[in-house]
Amino acid sequence: MAKLNTIVAILIFAFSLGAYSQTTTWEVSADQAAKKNPLEILPKNLALGRNIFKRTCVACHGEKADGKGLIQSTSLIDEKFQKQTDGVVFYKISTGRDKMPPFGAMLKEDEIWSVINYLRVLADPSAIPPPKNVKLELTTGEEIKSITATVLSADSAKLPLSEVDVHFYVKREFGLMRIGEMSNYTGADGKVKVFFPEKIVGDSEGNVTLVVKIENNFLYNDNETTNVKKWGMPLLSHEGEFSRRALWGARDKSPVWLLLLANGIIAIVWAVIVYVIYNLFRIKKAGRIFFK
Ligand code: HEC
């Protein structure tokens, strides 16, 4: 009987633990709740919010913010959550509770506001217009090596589009190397320019592939244009160095002294083993005299 009581007590305790965070209300004072979000729901702010969310929140709240991360937490997209004002959400993110860390010390206020905007859009994508196609052009300046991206509307009017974040890359053997800033926004003429860094190694002739991209943008669909330029330093061939016997060579190009040393050690070890076995037989033979 005592045993059953203990089991019941443990079960009740376990259930109350599990239910705790769902049932206790999270009190937020009226003036905290009334705090206004100073950031508009704009692509610029959303990109920042998404970066922070992916970096800091996904582990617990999940990619879709449905609470199904590696560590179980709560949904940030369901109706119950979304009914709360920005001020309430701001307070909860800043102060945290239980397993929810207090982010007030880690993130700037604007960063928290931008995450809130991102959560609003995640829950209701219609809060922003669907992404549009654009025309993306790449031109190069020759005297001082520079790359200009021009972003125009995809329709026949070809209007220049400003405030579009363009990413610049140089293609490397494994993937792309970013050049310019993390964000490069087009001006009123739809153009943005970055300079080509010095001392970039190209292929054997010095050719490099320049890549401009619009990616992960909330207003425009992904787009990419490339151009090949002879702007890099020619890749020097190391043929000669690798074809002679040296430590960095392949197996069949190993130095002679290393071959002798390694095989010598193996030969000595085998010699010892053979010698031991030979002596074992001699001992056995010698013993026969006594046991005849
Ligand atoms: C270590 C895991 C963890 C991380 C990281 C985390 N959260 Fe949480 N979060 C939780 C848990 C667990 C709760 C539920 C806490 C409670 O109700 O006591 C929660 C609750 C919340 C709430 C309140 C939910 C509600 O129902 O009102 C918000 C808002 C929130 N998190 C936002 C964020 C944001 C934004 C980030 C990233 C900057 C983040 N969280 C990072 C675990 C985490």
Boltz pocket constraint, residues with backbone or C-beta under 6 A from the ligand:
constraints:
  - pocket:
      binder: B
      contacts: [[A, 21], [A, 22], [A, 24], [A, 26], [A, 52], [A, 53], [A, 56], [A, 57], [A, 58], [A, 59], [A, 60], [A, 61], [A, 71], [A, 72], [A, 73], [A, 74], [A, 75], [A, 76], [A, 81], [A, 89], [A, 92], [A, 93], [A, 97], [A, 98], [A, 99], [A, 100], [A, 101], [A, 103], [A, 115]]
      max_distance: 6.0
